[in-house]
Amino acid sequence: MVRKALRTEPWPAGLSTLDREPPRTLIGPLFACLLDPDRLTALRAASAFGVVVSRLFDADPAAARQVLRDFMWRLNDESGNVAWGIPEAFGEILAAQETLAMEFHRVLAAYIHERDCETGDTFLDLCPLRRGAYWALGRLAHARPKLVLPALPGLVAALGEDDPESRGFAAWALGPLLPLAGEHAGDARAGLAKIASDNSPFELYEDGVLTLTSVTAQAARALQEK
């Protein structure tokens, strides 16, 4: 049922079929769908987490917070998990639910910063997970840019990553931050200018759709933000 909803076109029409189900019962199936071999289905599962956990928060805020704490445990090296899709789902939940965003945005930012005095060392050494955190911060930045401003230095540093997707996601994330960045906007713009001719292709997930783009296209898009 959940997988069918995630694959229904046009997106997000299929999610309405899940509204009749108690949100608690959907958490387990959504975790499973984060591992779906079809990339679009897996990413839509992350989006669905935002919708479902928002509903759960309305009914039981403590249970919704526990989902995010579960995410934090899965992203911890000691958990023994490889938490595929968890950063993306984290970002979707914070984009969808304001109270949770206020409470957990610094946790999300700490996954791309090697030292954070408030949360300890939570930097994601594994590139695919860190790439997901860059995307998650971009998702949150496009919804609640003020909350992502503390992550701006980490996102600027990410423009120098070896991984093209990481560079592209960081550029996408920086766009909404530039108008709010004040004296730090110059560093961000300089970093984006350095990758302005980087034609490395990558797929960007946005609004339920995967689109082929490039690092240079996302750098240009960010620089156009006023």
C-alpha positions in Angstrom: 0.0 0.0 0.0 2.7 2.5 1.0 4.9 1.7 -2.0 2.0 2.0 -4.3 1.2 5.4 -2.9 4.8 6.5 -3.4 4.7 5.4 -7.1 1.4 7.0 -7.9 1.4 9.8 -10.5 1.0 12.7 -10.4 2.9 13.2 -7.2 1.8 13.6 -4.4 -1.7 12.4 -5.2 -0.9 8.9 -3.8 -0.2 10.3 -0.3 -3.9 11.0 0.1 -4.6 7.3 0.2 -2.5 7.1 3.4 -4.5 9.7 5.3 -6.9 7.1 6.5 -4.1 5.2 8.2 -2.9 6.0 11.7 0.5 7.7 11.3 2.2 5.3 13.8 1.4 2.3 11.5 3.1 4.0 8.5 6.5 4.6 10.1 7.8 1.1 9.7 6.8 0.7 6.1 8.3 4.1 5.3 11.6 3.0 6.8 11.5 0.0 4.5 10.8 2.2 1.5 13.8 4.3 2.2 15.8 1.3 1.1 13.8 0.8 -2.1 16.1 0.0 -5.1 14.1 2.6 -7.2 15.7 5.9 -6.2 12.6 8.0 -6.8 10.5 5.7 -4.6 13.1 5.9 -1.8 13.2 9.7 -2.0 9.5 10.0 -2.0 9.5 7.8 1.1 11.6 10.6 2.7 9.0 13.2 1.6 6.2 11.0 3.0 8.0 11.0 6.4 7.5 14.7 6.5 3.8 14.4 5.9 3.3 11.4 8.3 5.4 12.7 11.1 3.6 16.1 10.9 0.3 14.2 11.4 1.9 12.2 14.2 3.1 15.4 15.9 -0.5 16.7 15.9 -1.7 13.6 17.7 1.4 12.8 19.9 4.3 15.2 19.9 6.4 12.9 22.0 6.1 10.1 19.5 7.1 12.4 16.7 10.2 13.6 18.5 11.0 9.9 19.1 11.1 9.3 15.4 13.8 12.0 15.1 15.7 10.6 18.0 15.5 7.2 16.2 17.0 8.9 13.2 19.8 10.3 15.3 20.6 6.9 16.7 20.7 5.3 13.2 23.1 8.0 12.1 25.4 7.3 15.1 28.4 5.1 14.3 27.6 3.0 17.4 24.3 2.0 16.1 25.8 -0.3 13.5 23.4 0.9 10.9 24.1 2.3 7.5 21.3 4.9 7.6 20.4 5.2 3.9 17.8 7.8 3.3 17.7 9.0 7.0 19.2 12.4 6.4 16.8 13.1 3.6 13.8 12.1 5.7 15.2 14.2 8.6 15.2 17.3 6.3 11.7 16.6 5.0 10.3 16.4 8.6 11.9 19.6 9.6 10.7 21.3 6.4 7.1 20.2 7.2 6.8 20.7 10.9 7.9 24.1 12.4 8.2 23.1 16.1 10.4 20.1 15.3 12.4 22.3 12.9 13.1 24.8 15.8 14.1 22.0 18.1 16.3 19.9 15.7 17.7 22.1 13.0 21.1 22.4 14.7 21.3 18.6 15.0 20.9 18.4 11.2 23.5 21.1 10.6 26.0 19.2 12.8 26.1 16.3 10.4 28.1 18.4 7.9 30.4 20.1 10.5 33.3 18.3 12.0 33.1 20.0 15.3 29.9 21.3 16.9 30.2 22.4 20.6 26.5 21.8 21.3 26.0 18.3 19.7 29.5 16.8 19.9 31.2 15.1 16.9 28.4 14.0 14.7 30.1 14.7 11.3 29.1 12.0 8.7 32.3 10.6 7.4 30.5 8.4 4.9 30.1 10.4 1.7 26.7 9.1 0.6 25.2 10.0 4.0 26.9 13.4 4.1 25.5 14.0 0.6 22.1 13.3 1.9 22.6 15.8 4.8 23.6 18.5 2.2 20.3 17.7 0.4 18.4 17.8 3.7 19.7 21.2 4.6 18.8 22.4 1.1 15.3 21.1 1.6 15.0 22.9 4.9 16.7 26.0 3.5 14.0 26.3 0.8 11.3 26.0 3.4 12.8 27.8 6.5 16.0 29.5 5.4 16.7 31.3 8.7 17.1 28.0 10.5 19.8 26.9 8.1 22.0 30.1 8.4 24.2 28.4 11.1 25.1 25.8 8.5 26.2 28.3 5.9 30.0 27.8 6.5 29.7 24.1 6.2 27.7 24.4 3.0 30.3 26.8 1.6 33.0 24.3 2.5 31.0 21.5 0.8 31.4 23.3 -2.5 34.9 21.9 -2.5 33.9 18.3 -2.0 35.3 15.7 -4.4 31.7 14.4 -4.9 29.8 16.3 -7.6 26.4 15.6 -6.0 27.6 17.0 -2.7 28.8 20.2 -4.5 25.5 20.5 -6.4 23.3 19.9 -3.3 25.4 22.5 -1.4 25.0 25.0 -4.2 21.2 24.4 -4.2 21.1 24.8 -0.5 22.9 28.1 -0.5 20.5 29.9 -2.8 17.8 30.8 -0.2 20.5 31.7 2.3 22.3 34.3 0.3 19.7 37.1 0.8 19.9 36.5 4.6 23.6 35.9 5.0 24.7 39.5 5.6 28.5 39.8 5.9 28.9 36.1 5.2 27.2 36.3 1.7 30.5 37.3 0.2 32.2 34.0 1.1 29.3 32.1 -0.2 29.2 34.0 -3.5 32.9 33.5 -3.9 32.6 29.8 -3.4 29.8 29.5 -5.9 31.8 31.6 -8.4 34.6 29.0 -8.2 32.3 26.2 -9.3 30.5 28.3 -11.9 32.1 26.3 -14.8 31.7 22.9 -13.1 29.5 21.0 -15.6 29.4 17.8 -13.6 25.9 16.3 -13.9 23.8 15.0 -11.1 20.1 14.4 -10.3 18.3 16.8 -8.1 15.1 15.6 -6.2 12.7 18.5 -5.8 8.9 18.5 -5.4 8.7 14.7 -5.9 10.6 14.7 -9.2 14.1 13.7 -10.1 15.7 16.1 -12.6 19.0 15.9 -14.3 21.0 19.1 -13.7 24.6 20.2 -13.2 26.7 21.8 -10.6 27.1 24.9 -12.7 23.3 25.2 -13.2 22.7 25.1 -9.4 25.5 27.6 -8.8 24.0 30.0 -11.3 20.6 29.5 -9.7 21.9 30.3 -6.3 23.8 33.4 -7.4 20.6 34.7 -9.0 18.8 34.7 -5.5 18.1 38.3 -4.4 
